[in-house]
């Protein structure tokens, strides 16, 4: 079966939701498209809404139990071509 990926949405677990949101807004110019205050923020590029990132509190009751451990790192690769 073949299929085409049209969107990827990486999610970052953190205990600093607002700070992480503000960091990616400054770094990438992303804007908030959806926000569930206190738990989840979805951000996107205003130039290309398919470029998205999600941010969730790792210790919130809605976060899957497998992700509740303390965050300990993240590696994000950003590629930009002229």
Rosetta blueprint (number, residue, H / E / L):
1 X L
2 X L
3 X L
4 X L
5 X L
6 X L
7 X L
8 X E
9 X E
10 X E
11 X E
12 X E
13 X E
14 X E
15 X L
16 X L
17 X H
18 X H
19 X H
20 X H
21 X H
22 X H
23 X H
24 X H
25 X H
26 X H
27 X H
28 X H
29 X L
30 X L
31 X E
32 X E
33 X E
34 X E
35 X E
36 X E
37 X L
38 X L
39 X L
40 X E
41 X E
42 X E
43 X E
44 X E
45 X L
46 X L
47 X L
48 X L
49 X L
50 X L
51 X E
52 X E
53 X E
54 X E
55 X E
56 X E
57 X E
58 X L
59 X L
60 X L
61 X L
62 X L
63 X L
64 X L
65 X H
66 X H
67 X H
68 X L
69 X L
70 X L
71 X L
72 X L
73 X L
74 X L
75 X L
76 X L
77 X L
78 X L
79 X L
80 X L
81 X L
82 X L
